[in-house]
Amino acid sequence: MNRRHHSVTLLQASQESPTLARLTELSRDSVARLKAIELLIPAPLRTAVKAGPIEGQVWCLILDSNAAAAKIRQILPALESHLRAKGWEVNSIRLKVQITRAA
């Protein structure tokens, strides 16, 4: 059997695979949640916050420092309430600090 390999775009691959389609959907949803709360995050911290994974009713925010996490932790109830008001089923937001190290 002779197979020909051809390249496909990420969009094509995600549409053809239920698993990739689900991951793409979760990724888009996570980014949409971050955009929905962006104005509630103090301006100097916005670049320190990234959308993370969604696991059921728990959403994760990825932060680039412990200081940013401490500040965001103070406003978590407001963020969660705002998301619920916008229609997302969010019981809690988990914070994960991911410090990138210079090579």
N, C-alpha and C positions, 0 to 999 in steps of 0.2 A: 504494500500500500504506500503510495507516494503522497505525502501531505505537503501542501503549499502553505507556508506561513505568511500571513499578511498582518500588517499593523492595524490596530483599531484605536479610536480615540477613547479617552476615559469615559466620556458620555455614552458611547456605544457599548463599552464593556459593562458599565453599570446598569444599562437598560437590559442587557442580556443575562445578567446574573442577579437573582433575587437578593443574595447576600450583599453584593456591592450596591445594589439599588437601595437597600435598607441603610447601609452605612452612609451613602450619599444623602439620603433623606435626613438622617440624624445630624449629620454635619451641617446641613443647611438650617435645620431647626435650631441648632446650638448657636450659630452665627446670628440668626434672627432674634434669639433671646438676648444676646449681647447687645445688639442694636437697640432693642426695646428698653434696656436699662441704662444705656450709655449716658444719657443726660443726668441720671441719678448719681453717677460716679463722679467724684471731684475731678475736674479737668486735668490736674497734674498727674493723676493716677491712671487715666484712660489708656495710655500706651503700655502700662504695666499689666493690663488685664487682657486675657485671651479666652475665647470660648473653648470649653473642654467637652468631654464626653457626657452623654445623657444615659443614665441607667435607671430606667423606670421613671419614678417621680423625683429622682435626685439628679441635679445638674451640677457639673463641676466647672469652676472657673480656674484657670491656670494663671498664676501670678509670678512675676519675675523677682520678687524679693519678700522677705519676711515682713519688712516694714509695710509694704503694700497690702499684704495679707492682713496685718493688724488693723489697718485703716478700713479695708473692705469689710472685715468681720463686724465692725461697728454698725454698718448700714445693711447687713444681710436681711434683717426683718423687713425693711422697706423694699429691698430688691425683690424678695420673695412675694410680698404682698402685691407689688406692681405687676409682676409676671402673672400671678393668679387673676388679677383684675383684667389683664389682657387675654385671658383664656388658656394659659398654659397650666397644666397640672404639675405644679412644683411644690413638693413637700419641704424640700430643703436644698440649699446650695452648699456644695462642698468646695473647700478651697485647697488648692495644691500649689505649693511653691516649687517652681522648676527653674533652678538657677543654671544658666548656661555658663560654661567655663571657656575661657579663651584658650585657643590651641597653642 
